[in-house]
Amino acid sequence: MDKPTPIYKLYDVLERTAISDENIKAVTTGDITKIDISKHTIFELGHFQINNIGAAYEDETSNGMRIIRPNITFFIMDKLISDKDDTNNELDVYNTLFVAGINILNKLDDINQNTELEAKVFNVNFEPFTERFENVLIGYAITFDLEVPYENLC
């Protein structure tokens, strides 16, 4: 008998939804500190992390879990490029990544576009960040709740 694969399917749908956006070049999961950010071909980069998962019954008569509610952070980032005259692309990057983030969330939330999950997106928060590694990365940590019927993940 096949085992249910809800977490694998959830990550698969998240990754495919993100990479379908024209402004995302690569999507990763797992430990964000293990990503080789020196690769120039991976930007704009998206990275999914499931923070926790809640479960609920649709009503008191349900025989088992019907709804799961993962809380997810989607990191979306690009390199900050500065010119000799000390101007940079910061506003352009923030604007592009904000639009990409909204598009991805809309795709996840739209039942007609994403019949595979029938997901609803709640409690969205965009938090801008700047990370100083070998190359300066800027972007958003987009945290949101996703409500998904459990049977759609099995």
Summary of the structure (lengths in Angstrom):
residues: 154
radius of gyration: 17.3
end to end distance: 12.6
largest distance: 66.7
contacts: 424
relative contact order: 0.21
helix: 29%
strand: 38%
